[in-house]
Amino acid sequence: MSETQNYAPGQHPDLAPPVMAVGPVAWVRRNLFSNWINTALTILSAALLFWMIPPLLSWFVLDAVFTGENRQACAEASGACWAVVTSRWEQLFYGLYPSTETWRINIAFVGLLLAVTPWLAPQIAFRRQLVWFSLAYPFLAFWLLAGGVGLPTVHTGQWGGFTLTLVVGVTGIVASLPIGILLALGRRSSLPVISMLCTGFIEIVRGVPLIMFLFMASNMLNLFLPQGVQFDLLMRALIAVTLFSSAYMAEVVRGGLQAIPKGQFEAAQAMGLTYWQSMRFIILPQALRTVIPGIVNSFIALFKDTSLVAIIGLFDLLNMAKAIVTDADWQGLSIEVYVFAGIVYWIVCFSMSRYSLWLESSLSGGHKEAN
Amino acid sequence: MSGASKPIAVEAPKGLAARLRDPRVRGVLFQILAAAAFAALIWFVANNAVANLQALGVSTGFDFLNQPAGFDISFSLIPFEPTDTHLRVFWVGMLNTIFVAALGIPAALILGLTMGILRLSPNWLVTRLVGTYVEMVRNVPLLLQIFFWQAVIWTLPPVRNSIAFGDAIFLNKRALYLPKPLFESGMWFVIVAAAAALVLAIILSKRQRAQRDATGAVPNRWVVPGIIILIPAAAILLTGVPWSWELPEAGRFNFSGGIQIPDTLVALWLGLVVYTGAFIAEIVRAGIQSVSKGQQEAALAIGLTPRQTMNLIILPQAVRVIIPPTTSQFLNLTKNSSLAVFIGYPDIVAVFAGTSLNQTGQAIEIIGLSMAFYLVVSLTISFFMNWYNRATALVER
């Protein structure tokens, strides 16, 4: 026994907490080995990781080949042949756009980033000017991409790759939200004819896969138009994708409208606001705010659905990837190209979902209970 | 209130302009306009279609359904010859769509439930792994995933070096081969016995529950499962196992016998299940988290074990939140099975709205029929799920 030390009451220094209650050991015990099921799960997942990570790592990076002219460059390597991506990235991003004109796509892309900022970040400087810019942007982008008036014309048939995916995705997103809102208002309308028409449209569209609409757009649209009137392929795809996702958007918005208490409608009416005024100033701002996650989910779904335009012969990112895979120089490297295309889609969709999470938490303004 | 306030006589404004400001008049006018616009659109479209079809010389009507199709279909649940009609093509495509959906829905549900529950486990590592799966799969187009799975299947060995699981199951880059049950006549007896056992079990479990509610006595919980298992088992033994297995046999270039599941179906099925499973996992997680924490705390406080809390308190409440969105995932899976057309699995879109349409050119009829099929499937699935939803809904007093 070492010598004992005496403390006056209340003077004893605080002891460190027991090792098993705080710190890394306790964290591991609590989160990984709290009971036998947990321990088994931990061991299983650790085994899974050990089994998967080393081969994946060597395939992705360590044994991979990053440059080369054709698949012979990768003949020796056991890993991924990223040479196919590095040598064909221009097609993956710009499609068959003339390579002397790709700067126009780049400018349009920078413009897109500028045009979305005022909507994504409401507090940004020069917001008013940016909003004007983003209202003008569709026309500007169309001029840049399609040409005419001072620029060489590029036919939409030459648009492709990620550019085309963005064109279809962004147009669909921008057009389907207002159409969806109108459809949702129509469905909830007290006028039976309006509500019947909107409900019928929404339910039919939602009951049928997008491919059927793309088939319709490619096979039937021209039958329904007067002789001689032709839409080009891209336009048909845009119409099909927009109408399709506007029905889904309408259902999301309807969810928001139904969450608004009836008193809000009545109060707006009592104040003498017209229908459109009460929607514009009272109902929609609240309804849309509650369904932001749903709206962004529809955007993500739409962006993923753009990959289906391949069925009518457009070369979006995925179809371009598929075309490269069938190229004689790169045959058999489909996994590499698909993984790369998947990463591009993932980056866009994942950022959208993270942005929606951030927006949700910043808009909830303390309404959300702390969990 | 009474008598004190004199009703104010409002002079109704007169004149056409004033009438137009009346919301009711406006409503009627607006509806008439909308109906007229809709009718005009239909008339315009129909008119153009008739003119265009005449100009193209395409025949109309459903006579083409009885004409021979003239092409073969790579995978069919019912016998199909190129001399069969387009109507037969429609049936084959329809059955193939229903087949992949029927295989996909239970698998996606099981995967989604497992992943959703695992994501809420207290285990840090498991949560991260499942989270990675969900976030990876949800943010990549399904079509790309199906292509990916097909590319993976194509890295499997060729037919002559098939991966064998015993003598019964073979896997190669062309197909998956399973043993095929060949039923004998005694099978009917077994099926009838199984159905009878099921009915008996349902009646009995209802009676047991009523008895428990009335008396509080907990009934023997082995009786119902016992009936479901023992009666069909006895029937099988009585009839002397009325089926045999036809094993796939390796031939020179391909296998013969057994059930052959083509690579396209495997890729499509994998893609659909993995994709839909991730969405269902999120729905399950959100549903369980939607049950307020007080419920769990109260259940633990009255002495229920964690497992009882989950089974008796949390899950019954979560299920009500989970069912409607899960239904729409089932519908999505069915509709997404139309992506089959991209990889060559002969579903209704690929063979009927694709090949048949190209051969006959009768776009309106064929697309109309295909859309009708999808609408009927959607309505059927949502009808059953609504029925189930009502059965589990909270009974409010």
Interface residues (C-beta under 8 A of the other chain):
Chain A: R30 N31 L32 S34 N38 L41 T42 S45 A46 L48 L49 S190 L191 P192 V193 I194 L197 I204 R206 G207 V208 P209 L210 I211 M212 F215 M216 N219 M220 N222 L223 F224 L225 P226 Q227 Y275 I300 K304 D305 T306 S307 L308 A310 I311 L318 A321 K322 S334 I335 Y338 V339 A341 G342 Y345 W346 C349 F350 S353 N371
Chain B: P23 G27 F30 Q31 I32 A34 A35 F38 V45 N48 A49 A51 N52 L53 A55 L118 S121 P122 N123 W124 L125 V126 L129 E135 M136 R138 N139 V140 P141 L142 L143 L144 Q145 F147 F148 A151 V152 W154 T155 K293 L331 K335 N336 S338 L339 V341 F342 V349 A353 L357 A363 I364 I367 S370 M371 Y374 L375 S378 L379
